[in-house]
Amino acid sequence: MKEAKEIAERIRRAVAESEFEVSTSSEPIRATLSVGVAGYPRDGHDANELVHKADLAVYRAKVQV
């Protein structure tokens, strides 16, 4: 789980530090993202439970910003 969180943080940071060219904008834009991580078996024993827990983790990540 720790490794997954570290990877998610590296991805989040890379996206936040990037600029994106968009045809509808005269200047590059920046983007942010929120990632939720859930691990088996701690957070659930089937796909539905894991997706639900990851969804809750995304929600928590969004409100922490």
C-alpha beads as a LAMMPS data file, in Angstrom:
LAMMPS data file: protein, C-alpha beads

65 atoms
64 bonds

1 atom types
1 bond types

-500.0 500.0 xlo xhi
-500.0 500.0 ylo yhi
-500.0 500.0 zlo zhi

Masses

1 110.0

Atoms # bond

1 1 1 0.000 0.000 0.000
2 1 1 2.847 2.380 0.824
3 1 1 4.373 1.869 -2.633
4 1 1 1.026 2.535 -4.325
5 1 1 0.636 5.792 -2.397
6 1 1 4.181 6.835 -3.315
7 1 1 3.532 6.123 -7.000
8 1 1 0.237 8.010 -6.874
9 1 1 2.005 10.987 -5.278
10 1 1 4.729 10.982 -7.960
11 1 1 2.052 10.964 -10.676
12 1 1 0.091 13.728 -8.926
13 1 1 3.209 15.872 -8.588
14 1 1 4.275 15.303 -12.220
15 1 1 0.864 16.383 -13.500
16 1 1 0.797 19.446 -11.228
17 1 1 4.240 20.527 -12.458
18 1 1 3.341 20.129 -16.148
19 1 1 1.845 22.628 -18.555
20 1 1 -0.555 21.501 -21.272
21 1 1 -1.176 23.143 -24.615
22 1 1 -4.895 23.417 -25.335
23 1 1 -6.267 24.666 -28.623
24 1 1 -8.955 26.752 -26.894
25 1 1 -6.490 28.607 -24.658
26 1 1 -3.912 31.173 -25.665
27 1 1 -1.666 30.047 -22.819
28 1 1 -0.740 26.606 -21.492
29 1 1 -2.918 25.322 -18.677
30 1 1 -2.053 23.422 -15.531
31 1 1 -4.026 20.516 -14.136
32 1 1 -4.310 18.788 -10.805
33 1 1 -5.586 15.364 -9.945
34 1 1 -6.679 13.432 -6.914
35 1 1 -5.912 9.754 -6.500
36 1 1 -7.517 7.189 -4.217
37 1 1 -5.695 4.020 -3.253
38 1 1 -7.262 0.883 -1.795
39 1 1 -5.500 -2.382 -1.082
40 1 1 -6.514 -5.991 -0.772
41 1 1 -7.340 -7.400 1.763
42 1 1 -7.156 -4.457 4.179
43 1 1 -9.720 -2.332 2.341
44 1 1 -11.920 -5.025 0.846
45 1 1 -12.202 -8.593 -0.280
46 1 1 -13.783 -8.068 -3.682
47 1 1 -13.627 -5.589 -6.540
48 1 1 -16.749 -3.691 -5.460
49 1 1 -15.424 -3.105 -1.946
50 1 1 -12.027 -2.029 -3.261
51 1 1 -13.505 0.385 -5.793
52 1 1 -15.770 1.834 -3.096
53 1 1 -12.840 2.351 -0.711
54 1 1 -10.711 3.894 -3.481
55 1 1 -13.605 6.222 -4.316
56 1 1 -13.811 7.305 -0.668
57 1 1 -10.052 7.890 -0.679
58 1 1 -10.389 10.120 -3.767
59 1 1 -13.096 12.121 -2.023
60 1 1 -10.855 12.559 1.053
61 1 1 -7.979 13.648 -1.199
62 1 1 -10.161 16.252 -2.901
63 1 1 -11.330 17.847 0.350
64 1 1 -7.782 17.999 1.760
65 1 1 -6.610 20.360 -0.985

Bonds

1 1 1 2
2 1 2 3
3 1 3 4
4 1 4 5
5 1 5 6
6 1 6 7
7 1 7 8
8 1 8 9
9 1 9 10
10 1 10 11
11 1 11 12
12 1 12 13
13 1 13 14
14 1 14 15
15 1 15 16
16 1 16 17
17 1 17 18
18 1 18 19
19 1 19 20
20 1 20 21
21 1 21 22
22 1 22 23
23 1 23 24
24 1 24 25
25 1 25 26
26 1 26 27
27 1 27 28
28 1 28 29
29 1 29 30
30 1 30 31
31 1 31 32
32 1 32 33
33 1 33 34
34 1 34 35
35 1 35 36
36 1 36 37
37 1 37 38
38 1 38 39
39 1 39 40
40 1 40 41
41 1 41 42
42 1 42 43
43 1 43 44
44 1 44 45
45 1 45 46
46 1 46 47
47 1 47 48
48 1 48 49
49 1 49 50
50 1 50 51
51 1 51 52
52 1 52 53
53 1 53 54
54 1 54 55
55 1 55 56
56 1 56 57
57 1 57 58
58 1 58 59
59 1 59 60
60 1 60 61
61 1 61 62
62 1 62 63
63 1 63 64
64 1 64 65
